[in-house]
């Protein structure tokens, strides 16, 4: 049986594995803090794993590989997270966009040297930010990874007149 690692803790709440326990009387403020931590873990875990993989693999190489094997976690998954972490620099990461979006950006040629003319103010309220940012990155390079344009905008769309262009 796998060791139950304490993932998140506040004064009264403890998350281990798939179980969360409340020990004692928690306030609504503590419950809110615990919820913020849970949501943060869910939103950023792939970035954290990517950094963790890169750090461990660079520092201990074989030892890191051996440890990963004992966890039963796929090495390839961690390598992908690490690659995306390296290719999509913090200056072009957009909090609130799914990791999958950043994975698409990482697949662009020269993703590690991209800069964006983008700010949250320029997002049209009705358009998903993932599509706008993905489009702006790809459009600025006149290069879309295979299938990305179609999956974001549908076949035959006139991208030049798209409302995704303004910003």
RALIN-V636409 format. One record per residue. N is the residue number from 1. RES is the residue in one small letter. PHI is phi in radians with two decimals (none if undefined). PSI is psi in whole degrees, 0 to 359 (none if undefined). OMEGA is omega in whole degrees, -180 to 180 (* if undefined). Layout:
BEGIN
n:N res:RES phi:PHI psi:PSI omega:OMEGA
n:N res:RES phi:PHI psi:PSI omega:OMEGA
END
This chain:
BEGIN
n:1 res:x phi:none psi:135 omega:-177
n:2 res:x phi:-1.21 psi:147 omega:178
n:3 res:x phi:-1.14 psi:136 omega:177
n:4 res:x phi:-1.51 psi:110 omega:-178
n:5 res:x phi:-1.62 psi:134 omega:176
n:6 res:x phi:-1.22 psi:119 omega:-176
n:7 res:x phi:-1.67 psi:310 omega:-178
n:8 res:x phi:-2.38 psi:141 omega:179
n:9 res:x phi:-2.51 psi:140 omega:165
n:10 res:x phi:-2.15 psi:191 omega:-177
n:11 res:x phi:-1.03 psi:319 omega:-175
n:12 res:x phi:-2.00 psi:340 omega:-179
n:13 res:x phi:-1.78 psi:139 omega:177
n:14 res:x phi:-2.39 psi:126 omega:177
n:15 res:x phi:-1.88 psi:123 omega:175
n:16 res:x phi:-2.36 psi:127 omega:-180
n:17 res:x phi:0.97 psi:232 omega:-180
n:18 res:x phi:-1.72 psi:12 omega:-176
n:19 res:x phi:-2.05 psi:137 omega:172
n:20 res:x phi:-2.12 psi:133 omega:179
n:21 res:x phi:-2.10 psi:146 omega:173
n:22 res:x phi:-1.97 psi:117 omega:-180
n:23 res:x phi:-1.90 psi:108 omega:-179
n:24 res:x phi:1.65 psi:194 omega:-177
n:25 res:x phi:-1.66 psi:117 omega:179
n:26 res:x phi:-1.74 psi:146 omega:176
n:27 res:x phi:-1.53 psi:166 omega:177
n:28 res:x phi:-1.12 psi:325 omega:178
n:29 res:x phi:-1.10 psi:320 omega:178
n:30 res:x phi:-1.20 psi:320 omega:177
n:31 res:x phi:-1.05 psi:318 omega:179
n:32 res:x phi:-1.12 psi:316 omega:178
n:33 res:x phi:-1.04 psi:316 omega:179
n:34 res:x phi:-1.08 psi:317 omega:178
n:35 res:x phi:-1.07 psi:318 omega:178
n:36 res:x phi:-1.06 psi:320 omega:179
n:37 res:x phi:-1.15 psi:318 omega:179
n:38 res:x phi:-1.07 psi:314 omega:-179
n:39 res:x phi:-1.13 psi:320 omega:178
n:40 res:x phi:-1.08 psi:318 omega:179
n:41 res:x phi:-1.07 psi:315 omega:-178
n:42 res:x phi:-1.10 psi:320 omega:-176
n:43 res:x phi:-1.31 psi:328 omega:-169
n:44 res:x phi:-2.04 psi:4 omega:-174
n:45 res:x phi:-1.05 psi:324 omega:-179
n:46 res:x phi:-1.19 psi:322 omega:175
n:47 res:x phi:-1.11 psi:316 omega:-179
n:48 res:x phi:-1.12 psi:317 omega:178
n:49 res:x phi:-1.14 psi:323 omega:178
n:50 res:x phi:-1.09 psi:313 omega:177
n:51 res:x phi:-1.09 psi:314 omega:-178
n:52 res:x phi:-1.02 psi:314 omega:179
n:53 res:x phi:-1.06 psi:309 omega:-178
n:54 res:x phi:-1.00 psi:313 omega:-178
n:55 res:x phi:-1.08 psi:308 omega:-177
n:56 res:x phi:-1.14 psi:318 omega:-178
n:57 res:x phi:-1.20 psi:321 omega:179
n:58 res:x phi:-1.18 psi:319 omega:-174
n:59 res:x phi:-1.40 psi:319 omega:-173
n:60 res:x phi:-2.16 psi:1 omega:179
n:61 res:x phi:0.54 psi:268 omega:-175
n:62 res:x phi:-1.09 psi:318 omega:178
n:63 res:x phi:-1.07 psi:322 omega:177
n:64 res:x phi:-1.16 psi:316 omega:179
n:65 res:x phi:-1.03 psi:316 omega:180
n:66 res:x phi:-1.11 psi:318 omega:179
n:67 res:x phi:-1.13 psi:316 omega:179
n:68 res:x phi:-1.00 psi:319 omega:180
n:69 res:x phi:-1.05 psi:325 omega:-180
n:70 res:x phi:-1.26 psi:338 omega:-179
n:71 res:x phi:-1.40 psi:339 omega:-176
n:72 res:x phi:1.36 psi:16 omega:179
n:73 res:x phi:-1.65 psi:144 omega:-177
n:74 res:x phi:-1.30 psi:124 omega:179
n:75 res:x phi:-1.02 psi:320 omega:-179
n:76 res:x phi:-1.03 psi:319 omega:179
n:77 res:x phi:-1.06 psi:314 omega:180
n:78 res:x phi:-1.13 psi:321 omega:177
n:79 res:x phi:-1.06 psi:318 omega:178
n:80 res:x phi:-1.09 psi:312 omega:179
n:81 res:x phi:-1.02 psi:317 omega:180
n:82 res:x phi:-1.11 psi:319 omega:179
n:83 res:x phi:-1.12 psi:315 omega:179
n:84 res:x phi:-1.12 psi:319 omega:178
n:85 res:x phi:-1.00 psi:318 omega:-179
n:86 res:x phi:-1.29 psi:321 omega:-175
n:87 res:x phi:-1.35 psi:325 omega:-178
n:88 res:x phi:-1.73 psi:95 omega:-175
n:89 res:x phi:-1.14 psi:153 omega:180
n:90 res:x phi:-0.91 psi:328 omega:-178
n:91 res:x phi:-1.15 psi:340 omega:179
n:92 res:x phi:-2.01 psi:4 omega:174
n:93 res:x phi:-1.34 psi:141 omega:179
n:94 res:x phi:-2.13 psi:113 omega:179
n:95 res:x phi:-1.09 psi:138 omega:-179
n:96 res:x phi:1.77 psi:340 omega:175
n:97 res:x phi:-1.54 psi:144 omega:-179
n:98 res:x phi:-1.13 psi:154 omega:178
n:99 res:x phi:-1.01 psi:325 omega:179
n:100 res:x phi:-0.99 psi:322 omega:177
n:101 res:x phi:-1.06 psi:314 omega:-179
n:102 res:x phi:-1.15 psi:331 omega:176
n:103 res:x phi:-1.13 psi:321 omega:177
n:104 res:x phi:-1.13 psi:315 omega:179
n:105 res:x phi:-1.05 psi:319 omega:-179
n:106 res:x phi:-1.08 psi:334 omega:-179
n:107 res:x phi:-1.40 psi:352 omega:179
n:108 res:x phi:-1.25 psi:150 omega:176
n:109 res:x phi:-1.05 psi:138 omega:179
n:110 res:x phi:0.99 psi:36 omega:-179
n:111 res:x phi:-1.00 psi:326 omega:-177
n:112 res:x phi:-1.22 psi:346 omega:180
n:113 res:x phi:-1.94 psi:11 omega:-179
n:114 res:x phi:-1.25 psi:148 omega:167
n:115 res:x phi:-2.30 psi:153 omega:-175
n:116 res:x phi:-2.10 psi:140 omega:169
n:117 res:x phi:-1.64 psi:77 omega:-169
n:118 res:x phi:-2.51 psi:139 omega:169
n:119 res:x phi:-2.53 psi:156 omega:-177
n:120 res:x phi:-1.05 psi:332 omega:-179
n:121 res:x phi:-1.11 psi:334 omega:-173
n:122 res:x phi:-1.52 psi:358 omega:-178
n:123 res:x phi:-1.32 psi:127 omega:172
n:124 res:x phi:-1.16 psi:138 omega:-175
n:125 res:x phi:-1.02 psi:323 omega:-175
n:126 res:x phi:-1.46 psi:353 omega:-176
n:127 res:x phi:-1.81 psi:135 omega:178
n:128 res:x phi:-1.10 psi:128 omega:-179
n:129 res:x phi:-0.98 psi:327 omega:-179
n:130 res:x phi:-1.00 psi:316 omega:-177
n:131 res:x phi:-1.23 psi:318 omega:-179
n:132 res:x phi:-1.09 psi:309 omega:-178
n:133 res:x phi:-1.15 psi:317 omega:177
n:134 res:x phi:-1.03 psi:318 omega:179
n:135 res:x phi:-1.13 psi:314 omega:-176
n:136 res:x phi:-1.08 psi:320 omega:178
n:137 res:x phi:-1.13 psi:309 omega:-178
n:138 res:x phi:-1.14 psi:317 omega:-177
n:139 res:x phi:-1.11 psi:321 omega:-179
n:140 res:x phi:-1.11 psi:338 omega:178
n:141 res:x phi:-1.85 psi:2 omega:-178
n:142 res:x phi:0.90 psi:34 omega:-175
n:143 res:x phi:-2.54 psi:120 omega:176
n:144 res:x phi:-1.97 psi:134 omega:172
n:145 res:x phi:-1.02 psi:150 omega:-178
n:146 res:x phi:-0.86 psi:123 omega:176
n:147 res:x phi:1.48 psi:349 omega:-177
n:148 res:x phi:-1.21 psi:312 omega:-179
n:149 res:x phi:-0.99 psi:314 omega:-177
n:150 res:x phi:-1.18 psi:321 omega:-178
n:151 res:x phi:-1.24 psi:333 omega:-179
n:152 res:x phi:-1.49 psi:323 omega:-170
n:153 res:x phi:-2.12 psi:352 omega:-179
n:154 res:x phi:1.51 psi:157 omega:-179
n:155 res:x phi:-1.12 psi:140 omega:170
n:156 res:x phi:1.29 psi:12 omega:180
n:157 res:x phi:-1.31 psi:144 omega:176
n:158 res:x phi:-1.51 psi:96 omega:-175
n:159 res:x phi:-1.21 psi:333 omega:-179
n:160 res:x phi:-1.13 psi:327 omega:-177
n:161 res:x phi:-1.76 psi:8 omega:-178
n:162 res:x phi:-1.13 psi:145 omega:176
n:163 res:x phi:-1.20 psi:355 omega:178
n:164 res:x phi:-1.37 psi:351 omega:-176
n:165 res:x phi:-1.41 psi:331 omega:-176
n:166 res:x phi:-1.34 psi:144 omega:176
n:167 res:x phi:2.94 psi:none omega:*
END
